[in-house]
């Protein structure tokens, strides 16, 4: 039972970090997302595939235990792929749906101290499933697998132009408490406006419920997502800046860059 509680605590930290879109590493701080529709040459489809191969190889060479360590090569390859012409309107493209494995992410001082520690728990596989519930609502499911039978799953109701969610208004608060970075800091207002040059690239979400599953024995996730006191704080969004049949690059409302690979 002690071991189960330890796993639960570690998994809670991991999923909180991934769900909360931790802010970017220094290499990404001043980076402006390239616009593939701007004038100038962009890599061909075959060129983008070659860049994907290089990115996957660089991440593998970096090691699974260094999911937060973004080498200059990884940063450069992410930047180059974001400048490619990938699948248009990615937030509503058929290729966006399904299970995605987190390969690489960033970490920085603007993340909360707990979050920075959490994503260092690289021994857990972390997934993001973009699926539908029984009511045909779009979901973004965050999953931490810490064994074949034990996992933590947190569901977020999601909204796109294809599957709008009426209740999902824009987030108003940054998440700072008395000016302190305790929970991480979100972009809001003008800083959070969607890029008009990248139509249908954003998936908005609001966390709704979660549970631990220990081989069929379930425990509720200890955060009251549906409480009016927390509802604004559990809103967020991801912008899909590159999408292919196997690779997705996304940036979250707290600035984090995620590299994910489609599961078969």
SULKAKA-V293373 format. One record per residue. N is the residue number from 0. RES is the residue in three letters. PHI is phi in radians with two decimals (NA if undefined). Layout:
n,res,phi
N,RES,PHI
N,RES,PHI
//
This chain:
n,res,phi
0,UNK,NA
1,UNK,-1.09
2,UNK,-1.09
3,UNK,-1.10
4,UNK,-1.15
5,UNK,-1.13
6,UNK,-1.08
7,UNK,-1.07
8,UNK,-1.12
9,UNK,-1.15
10,UNK,-1.17
11,UNK,-1.03
12,UNK,-1.09
13,UNK,-1.11
14,UNK,-1.22
15,UNK,-1.06
16,UNK,-1.15
17,UNK,-1.16
18,UNK,-1.14
19,UNK,-1.51
20,UNK,0.99
21,UNK,-1.02
22,UNK,-1.27
23,UNK,-1.36
24,UNK,-1.22
25,UNK,-0.97
26,UNK,-1.10
27,UNK,-1.73
28,UNK,-1.02
29,UNK,-1.74
30,UNK,-1.36
31,UNK,-1.77
32,UNK,-1.08
33,UNK,-1.12
34,UNK,-1.73
35,UNK,-1.20
36,UNK,-1.66
37,UNK,-1.27
38,UNK,-1.08
39,UNK,2.09
40,UNK,-1.44
41,UNK,-2.18
42,UNK,-1.05
43,UNK,-1.25
44,UNK,-1.04
45,UNK,-1.17
46,UNK,-1.15
47,UNK,-1.14
48,UNK,-1.08
49,UNK,-1.12
50,UNK,-1.15
51,UNK,-1.04
52,UNK,-1.02
53,UNK,-1.15
54,UNK,-1.13
55,UNK,-1.07
56,UNK,-1.15
57,UNK,-1.17
58,UNK,-1.16
59,UNK,-1.10
60,UNK,-1.16
61,UNK,-1.19
62,UNK,1.72
63,UNK,-1.09
64,UNK,-1.35
65,UNK,-2.15
66,UNK,-1.09
67,UNK,-1.70
68,UNK,-1.53
69,UNK,-1.67
70,UNK,-1.21
71,UNK,-1.01
72,UNK,-1.14
73,UNK,-1.11
74,UNK,-1.03
75,UNK,-1.11
76,UNK,-1.18
77,UNK,-1.07
78,UNK,-1.06
79,UNK,-1.14
80,UNK,-1.17
81,UNK,-1.15
82,UNK,-1.53
83,UNK,-1.40
84,UNK,-1.44
85,UNK,-1.76
86,UNK,-1.04
87,UNK,-1.24
88,UNK,0.78
89,UNK,-1.12
90,UNK,-1.19
91,UNK,-2.11
92,UNK,-1.29
93,UNK,-1.00
94,UNK,-1.22
95,UNK,-1.29
96,UNK,-1.43
97,UNK,2.11
98,UNK,-1.72
99,UNK,-2.17
100,UNK,-1.70
101,UNK,-1.29
102,UNK,-1.77
103,UNK,-2.66
104,UNK,-2.60
105,UNK,-2.10
106,UNK,-2.62
107,UNK,-2.83
108,UNK,-1.16
109,UNK,-1.38
110,UNK,-1.34
111,UNK,-1.22
112,UNK,-0.98
113,UNK,-1.13
114,UNK,-1.12
115,UNK,-1.08
116,UNK,-1.24
117,UNK,-1.09
118,UNK,-1.25
119,UNK,-1.20
120,UNK,-1.37
121,UNK,-1.38
122,UNK,-1.28
123,UNK,-1.63
124,UNK,-1.37
125,UNK,-2.09
126,UNK,-2.19
127,UNK,-2.27
128,UNK,-1.80
129,UNK,-1.93
130,UNK,-2.49
131,UNK,-2.17
132,UNK,-1.56
133,UNK,-1.15
134,UNK,-1.57
135,UNK,1.13
136,UNK,-1.54
137,UNK,-1.29
138,UNK,-2.16
139,UNK,-1.99
140,UNK,-1.75
141,UNK,-1.77
142,UNK,-2.25
143,UNK,-1.91
144,UNK,-1.77
145,UNK,-1.94
146,UNK,-2.98
147,UNK,-1.12
148,UNK,-1.96
149,UNK,-2.01
150,UNK,-2.73
151,UNK,-2.09
152,UNK,-2.22
153,UNK,-2.10
154,UNK,-1.71
155,UNK,-2.12
156,UNK,-1.22
157,UNK,-2.10
158,UNK,-2.51
159,UNK,-2.38
160,UNK,-1.15
161,UNK,-1.41
162,UNK,-2.35
163,UNK,-1.22
164,UNK,-2.04
165,UNK,-1.04
166,UNK,-1.24
167,UNK,-1.50
168,UNK,-1.50
169,UNK,-1.12
170,UNK,-1.16
171,UNK,-1.85
172,UNK,-1.74
173,UNK,-1.37
174,UNK,1.77
175,UNK,-1.21
176,UNK,-2.07
177,UNK,0.93
178,UNK,1.38
179,UNK,-1.81
180,UNK,-1.53
181,UNK,-1.83
182,UNK,-1.90
183,UNK,1.64
184,UNK,-2.05
185,UNK,-1.68
186,UNK,-1.28
187,UNK,-2.48
188,UNK,1.11
189,UNK,-1.09
190,UNK,-1.19
191,UNK,-1.82
192,UNK,-1.17
193,UNK,-1.19
194,UNK,-1.18
195,UNK,-1.18
196,UNK,-1.39
197,UNK,-2.19
198,UNK,-1.11
199,UNK,0.92
200,UNK,-1.85
201,UNK,-1.84
202,UNK,-1.98
203,UNK,-1.54
204,UNK,-2.66
205,UNK,-2.45
206,UNK,-1.12
207,UNK,-2.16
208,UNK,-2.86
209,UNK,-2.78
210,UNK,-2.74
211,UNK,-1.59
212,UNK,-2.21
213,UNK,-1.86
214,UNK,1.02
215,UNK,1.81
216,UNK,-1.66
217,UNK,-1.89
218,UNK,-2.29
219,UNK,-1.21
220,UNK,-1.23
221,UNK,-1.45
222,UNK,-2.32
223,UNK,-1.40
224,UNK,-0.96
225,UNK,-1.52
226,UNK,-1.18
227,UNK,-1.00
228,UNK,-1.21
229,UNK,-1.92
230,UNK,-1.02
231,UNK,-1.20
232,UNK,-1.21
233,UNK,-1.78
234,UNK,-1.56
235,UNK,-2.91
236,UNK,-2.77
237,UNK,-2.24
238,UNK,-1.76
239,UNK,-1.49
240,UNK,-1.69
241,UNK,-2.73
242,UNK,-2.53
243,UNK,-2.36
244,UNK,-1.18
245,UNK,-2.23
246,UNK,-2.20
247,UNK,-2.27
248,UNK,-1.99
249,UNK,-2.34
250,UNK,-2.18
251,UNK,-1.67
252,UNK,-1.21
253,UNK,-1.87
254,UNK,1.62
255,UNK,-1.15
256,UNK,-1.79
257,UNK,-2.02
258,UNK,-1.99
259,UNK,-2.23
260,UNK,-2.10
261,UNK,-1.21
262,UNK,-1.43
263,UNK,-1.21
//
